[in-house]
């Protein structure tokens, strides 16, 4: 690995030199273990500790198949799917690996007693398998996390509809929280040249997810002038939704849980911000009963901020805690677009406010290849910016996942893999200087 890292740090190593580099038989990776998948049984989600289940260890280098690439990972990031993997919720990810392993002799590689996790990366192509022509060893890349087989007609108008669609590093093995990752070559995109490795690694999953959910016609199809209610607007997903709303001529109404988070939204350019803790919104009277009076109070506050208008789009991802309020406050004919459900997967709402007011609920999951490419292009152009607040070393990944699980973070949390320190990998210093304040916005927290 030292030879590989030295070649990357040199910055001008030619393709043929990368092709000549020997690959190690094993590499360092962050894993969960199949024989520990019941370790948190009987505990509430909040009590489950990723620091106990995430391991950093040497694992065998997987076989490289057709259409695939091995990537030297300089940096990765923590997403909520890593938290779910680490606490074995809503199901153990080993069920995903077993199912994938039955697909073909080649996918059997993924069904192992350990799972290398992580759905983001920035790094360098080391090897490509047969049939890969677009990428060569030495290319600096980021990866989106959509893995599909594309053997069914269903996936060819929208790859997210492929019956064999999976999220790499969550529903497949050999993810990005490692020194080397195995990806399908059509997951690869050019690394934004003005960003460091850790900055470039951080947008992938959440940026693409927010793009499809809010901007794409497969999601809410946001247009200029729309009022967009964004839950968790300073968080890993919401911070990109806030940027897309502002960049696309919409008006974000940012919902946050502290004044510090409210200030971050204002710094991004949002003017309408609701601190739900300061307002003491309690949408549930108890675990089983919601409070429509609180929905009404929430809607009145929104109209005070917007000059009497309701929201056209609700960007939903908390799920159970907020979904009833989201349906209620959406304008007649408006859209609630939902993913993730980090506060609970079982949603409850009063259907009268949906059907009688012709509202729509749209389910959105990650992004297809084209949407991911477009989202990354906006990053590369400096129109949308990474929201990295902090980076951890790979040995600290348990703490990083714990912080995300307990909502102790802002924006995105990065993880240095092969990169020995932060700040490396910038190629376009002029573009970086132009946007340095936006790039560093979340680092002050």
C-alpha positions in Angstrom: 0.0 0.0 0.0 2.9 2.3 0.6 3.9 2.2 -3.1 0.3 2.9 -4.1 0.1 5.9 -1.7 3.4 7.3 -2.8 2.3 7.2 -6.5 -0.9 9.1 -5.6 0.8 11.7 -3.4 3.3 12.4 -6.2 0.4 13.8 -8.2 2.0 13.1 -11.6 2.3 9.3 -11.8 1.6 8.1 -15.3 -1.0 5.4 -16.2 1.7 2.8 -17.0 3.3 3.3 -13.6 -0.1 2.6 -11.9 -0.6 -0.5 -14.1 2.8 -1.8 -13.0 2.1 -1.3 -9.2 1.6 -4.7 -7.4 -1.7 -5.1 -5.6 -1.7 -6.3 -2.0 -3.2 -9.6 -1.1 -5.1 -7.9 1.7 -6.0 -4.3 2.8 -7.4 -2.4 5.8 -11.1 -2.0 6.0 -14.0 -1.1 8.3 -16.2 -4.1 8.8 -19.1 -5.5 10.8 -19.2 -9.2 11.7 -21.9 -11.7 10.9 -21.4 -13.5 14.2 -22.2 -10.2 16.1 -25.5 -9.4 14.3 -27.5 -10.1 17.5 -25.3 -8.2 19.8 -27.8 -5.4 20.3 -30.9 -7.5 20.6 -33.3 -6.1 23.2 -31.8 -2.5 23.1 -33.6 0.6 21.9 -32.0 2.0 18.7 -30.6 5.0 20.6 -28.8 2.7 23.0 -27.0 0.7 20.3 -23.4 1.8 20.0 -21.5 1.7 16.6 -18.2 1.8 18.5 -18.9 -1.7 19.6 -19.7 -3.2 16.3 -17.5 -1.5 13.7 -14.0 -3.1 13.4 -10.9 -2.0 11.5 -9.0 -5.0 10.2 -7.2 -6.6 7.3 -9.4 -8.4 4.8 -8.6 -10.3 1.6 -8.6 -8.4 -1.7 -11.6 -9.4 -3.8 -11.4 -10.8 -7.3 -11.9 -8.2 -10.0 -14.7 -9.0 -12.4 -15.9 -7.8 -15.8 -17.1 -4.2 -15.7 -15.6 -3.5 -12.3 -12.7 -1.4 -10.9 -10.5 -1.5 -7.9 -10.0 1.9 -6.3 -7.4 3.2 -3.9 -9.5 5.0 -1.4 -8.1 8.3 -0.1 -11.1 9.3 1.8 -14.7 8.3 2.5 -17.6 9.5 4.6 -20.2 8.5 7.1 -23.8 8.1 6.0 -26.9 7.0 7.9 -26.8 3.7 6.1 -23.5 3.0 7.8 -25.2 3.7 11.2 -28.0 1.3 10.2 -25.4 -1.3 9.2 -23.5 -0.9 12.5 -26.6 -1.4 14.7 -28.1 -4.1 12.4 -31.3 -2.1 11.7 -33.9 -2.4 10.3 -32.4 -5.8 9.3 -28.9 -7.1 9.4 -27.1 -6.3 6.1 -25.9 -9.8 5.9 -29.3 -10.7 4.6 -28.6 -8.4 1.7 -25.2 -10.0 1.1 -26.7 -13.5 1.2 -29.4 -12.6 -1.3 -26.8 -10.9 -3.7 -24.5 -13.9 -3.4 -27.2 -16.1 -4.9 -27.3 -14.0 -8.1 -24.3 -15.5 -9.8 -21.0 -17.3 -9.2 -19.3 -13.9 -9.3 -21.5 -12.1 -6.8 -20.9 -15.0 -4.4 -17.8 -13.0 -3.4 -20.0 -10.6 -1.5 -21.5 -13.2 0.8 -18.9 -13.3 3.5 -18.8 -13.5 7.3 -17.8 -9.8 7.3 -19.2 -6.8 5.6 -16.9 -4.0 4.4 -19.1 -0.9 4.7 -19.2 2.6 3.3 -21.1 4.2 0.4 -18.8 7.1 -0.5 -15.2 7.5 -1.8 -12.7 9.7 -3.4 -9.6 8.0 -4.8 -7.6 6.7 -7.7 -8.3 3.8 -10.1 -5.8 1.0 -9.7 -7.2 -1.7 -12.0 -10.2 -2.2 -14.3 -11.8 -5.5 -15.3 -12.7 -6.7 -18.8 -15.1 -4.5 -20.7 -14.1 -1.2 -19.0 -13.0 1.4 -21.5 -13.9 4.8 -19.9 -11.6 4.6 -17.0 -7.8 3.9 -16.8 -5.5 3.3 -13.9 -4.4 6.6 -12.3 -7.7 8.4 -12.9 -8.8 10.5 -9.9 -12.5 9.7 -9.2 -15.4 9.7 -6.9 -18.1 7.0 -6.8 -21.8 7.2 -6.5 -23.4 4.2 -4.6 -25.9 2.9 -7.2 -25.1 -0.7 -8.1 -27.3 -2.4 -10.7 -27.1 -5.4 -13.0 -29.1 -3.9 -15.8 -30.2 -7.2 -17.2 -33.9 -6.4 -16.9 -35.8 -4.0 -19.2 -37.2 -2.3 -16.1 -34.0 -0.5 -15.3 -33.3 1.0 -18.7 -35.5 4.1 -18.4 -34.5 4.7 -14.8 -31.8 2.6 -13.3 -33.3 3.0 -9.8 -36.2 0.8 -11.1 -33.9 -2.1 -11.9 -35.1 -5.2 -9.9 -31.4 -5.8 -9.0 -30.8 -2.3 -7.8 -28.6 -2.1 -4.7 -26.7 0.5 -2.6 -23.0 -0.2 -2.8 -21.4 -0.7 0.6 -24.8 -1.2 2.3 -26.4 -3.9 0.2 -23.1 -5.0 -1.4 -19.7 -5.8 0.1 -16.3 -4.1 -0.4 -17.5 -0.6 0.3 -15.6 2.7 0.6 -14.5 2.8 4.3 -11.3 1.0 3.4 -7.9 1.4 1.7 -9.3 -0.3 -1.4 -12.8 -0.6 -2.7 -14.5 -2.7 -5.4 -17.0 -0.8 -7.6 -18.8 -1.2 -10.9 -17.0 1.1 -13.3 -20.3 2.9 -14.1 -20.3 4.1 -10.5 -17.3 6.3 -11.2 -17.3 10.0 -11.9 -14.5 12.6 -12.2 -13.2 13.9 -8.9 -13.9 17.7 -8.6 -10.5 19.2 -9.1 -10.8 22.1 -6.6 -11.6 19.8 -3.6 -9.4 17.9 -1.2 -9.9 14.1 -1.0 -12.0 14.3 2.1 -14.2 17.2 0.7 -14.7 15.3 -2.6 -15.7 12.1 -0.8 -18.4 13.7 1.3 -21.1 14.8 -1.2 -21.6 11.6 -3.1 -24.6 9.8 -1.5 -26.4 12.7 0.1 -25.8 15.2 -2.8 -27.2 12.7 -5.4 -30.1 11.7 -3.1 -31.1 15.4 -2.5 -30.8 16.1 -6.3 -33.2 13.3 -7.3 -35.6 13.9 -4.3 -35.9 17.6 -4.9 -34.8 18.6 -8.4 -35.3 15.7 -10.7 -38.6 15.0 -12.4 -38.4 11.6 -10.8 -38.8 13.4 -7.4 -40.5 16.7 -6.6 -39.5 18.5 -9.8 -38.8 21.7 -8.0 -39.2 24.9 -10.0 -38.3 28.6 -9.5 -40.5 30.3 -6.9 -41.5 27.1 -5.0 -41.6 27.2 -1.3 -39.7 24.2 0.0 -39.9 23.0 3.6 -36.6 21.3 4.4 -36.4 19.2 7.6 -32.9 19.0 9.1 -31.7 21.7 6.8 -28.2 21.9 8.2 -27.6 18.1 8.2 -26.0 15.8 5.8 -29.0 15.5 3.4 -30.8 18.8 4.2 -27.8 21.0 3.6 -27.7 19.9 0.0 -31.5 20.3 -0.4 -31.1 23.9 1.0 -28.4 24.6 -1.6 -30.4 23.1 -4.4 -33.4 25.2 -3.4 -31.4 28.4 -3.4 -29.5 27.6 -6.5 -32.7 26.7 -8.4 -34.6 29.9 -7.5 -36.9 28.4 -4.9 -37.4 29.6 -1.3 -36.2 27.2 1.4 -38.0 27.1 4.8 -35.3 25.5 6.9 -36.2 23.5 9.9 -33.4 22.9 12.4 -33.0 22.1 16.1 -30.7 24.8 17.4 -29.6 28.4 16.9 -26.1 27.2 15.7 -27.8 25.1 13.0 -30.1 28.0 12.1 -27.1 30.3 11.6 -25.5 27.8 9.2 -28.7 27.9 7.1 -28.6 31.7 7.1 -24.9 31.6 6.1 -25.9 29.4 3.1 -28.3 32.2 2.1 -31.6 31.0 3.5 -33.8 33.7 5.1 -36.7 31.6 6.5 -35.6 29.4 9.3 -37.5 27.6 12.1 -35.8 26.4 15.2 -38.2 23.7 16.2 -36.7 23.3 19.6 -37.0 27.0 20.4 -40.6 26.9 19.2 -41.1 23.7 21.3 -43.1 21.9 18.6 -44.4 18.6 20.0 -46.2 16.8 17.1 -46.8 13.7 19.3 -48.8 13.8 22.6 -47.4 10.3 23.4 -46.0 7.4 21.4 -49.3 6.6 19.8 -51.1 9.9 19.5 -50.3 12.9 17.3 -51.4 16.5 18.0 -53.1 18.2 15.1 -53.1 21.5 17.1 -49.3 21.4 16.8 -49.6 20.8 13.1 -51.8 23.9 12.8 -49.4 26.0 14.9 -46.5 24.9 12.7 -48.5 25.8 9.5 -49.3 29.2 10.9 -45.6 29.9 11.6 -44.7 28.9 8.0 -47.3 31.3 6.6 -46.0 34.1 8.8 -42.6 33.6 7.3 -43.7 33.2 3.7 -46.2 36.1 3.7 -49.2 33.9 3.8 -48.2 31.1 1.5 -48.1 27.4 2.2 -45.3 25.1 1.1 -45.2 23.6 -2.4 -42.8 20.8 -1.5 -41.8 19.2 1.7 -38.4 17.6 1.7 -39.0 14.7 4.1 -36.5 12.4 5.7 -37.1 12.2 9.5 -40.1 10.0 8.9 -42.4 9.0 11.8 -41.7 12.0 14.0 -42.6 14.7 11.4 -44.6 13.0 8.6 -48.1 13.9 9.9 -47.1 17.5 10.2 -45.5 17.4 6.7 -48.7 16.2 5.1 -50.8 18.8 6.9 -48.7 21.9 6.0 -48.3 21.1 2.3 -50.4 23.4 0.1 -53.3 22.0 -1.9 -51.9 20.1 -4.9 -48.4 20.1 -3.3 -45.9 17.3 -2.9 -44.3 15.5 0.1 -41.2 13.7 -1.2 -39.8 11.2 1.3 -36.7 9.1 1.9 -34.7 7.6 4.8 -37.1 7.9 7.8 -34.4 8.3 10.4 -36.9 8.7 13.3 -38.9 5.7 12.3 -40.1 3.8 9.2 -43.8 3.6 10.1 -45.5 6.9 9.1 -48.9 8.0 10.3 -50.9 10.9 8.8 -54.5 12.1 8.5 -55.4 11.0 5.0 -58.2 13.7 4.8 -55.5 16.3 4.4 -54.0 14.4 1.5 -56.9 13.1 -0.6 -59.2 16.1 -0.2 -56.5 18.5 -1.0 -55.0 16.5 -3.9 -51.6 16.3 -2.4 -49.0 13.7 -3.5 -46.5 11.6 -1.6 -43.5 10.6 -3.7 -41.0 8.0 -2.6 -37.4 8.8 -3.5 -34.4 6.6 -3.1 -30.8 7.6 -4.0 -30.4 8.6 -7.7 -29.9 7.0 -11.1 -26.7 7.3 -13.0 -27.6 10.4 -14.9 -28.9 12.2 -11.7 -25.7 11.3 -9.9 -23.6 12.6 -12.7 -25.5 15.9 -12.9 -25.3 16.4 -9.1 -21.5 15.8 -9.2 -21.1 18.2 -12.1 -22.7 21.0 -10.0 -20.1 20.2 -7.3 -17.3 20.3 -9.9 -18.5 23.6 -11.2 -18.5 25.2 -7.8 -22.3 25.8 -7.8 -23.0 23.3 -5.0 -20.5 22.9 -2.2 -19.5 20.1 0.2 -20.8 20.4 3.7 -17.9 18.7 5.4 -17.6 19.7 9.1 -15.0 17.3 10.4 -12.9 14.4 9.3 -11.9 11.3 11.4 -9.2 8.8 10.8 -10.2 5.3 9.8 -9.3 4.0 13.3 -11.8 6.5 14.7 -14.7 5.4 12.5 -16.7 4.0 15.4 -16.8 7.4 17.0 -17.7 9.0 13.7 -20.7 6.7 13.2 -21.7 7.2 16.9 -21.7 11.0 16.4 -24.0 10.7 13.4 -26.2 8.2 15.2 -26.6 10.6 18.1 -27.0 13.7 15.8 -23.9 15.2 17.4 -22.6 16.3 14.0 -23.2 19.1 11.4 -23.3 18.6 7.6 -21.2 15.6 6.6 -18.5 13.7 8.6 -15.5 12.6 6.5 -13.1 9.7 7.1 -9.5 9.7 6.0 -8.6 6.3 4.5 -5.2 6.2 2.7 -4.9 10.0 2.9 -2.3 10.7 5.7 -3.7 14.1 6.5 -6.4 16.5 5.5 -5.9 19.1 2.7 -4.4 16.9 0.0 -5.6 16.3 -3.6 -6.4 19.8 -4.8 -5.6 20.3 -8.5 -7.5 23.5 -9.4 -6.4 26.1 -6.9 -7.9 29.0 -8.8 -11.5 27.6 -8.5 -10.9 26.6 -4.9 -9.8 30.1 -4.0 -13.0 31.5 -5.5 -15.2 29.3 -3.3 -13.0 28.8 -0.2 -15.5 30.4 2.2 -18.4 28.2 1.0 -16.1 25.1 1.0 -15.2 25.8 4.7 -18.6 27.0 5.9 -19.3 23.9 8.0 -15.8 23.5 9.3 -16.3 26.4 11.8 -18.8 24.3 13.8 
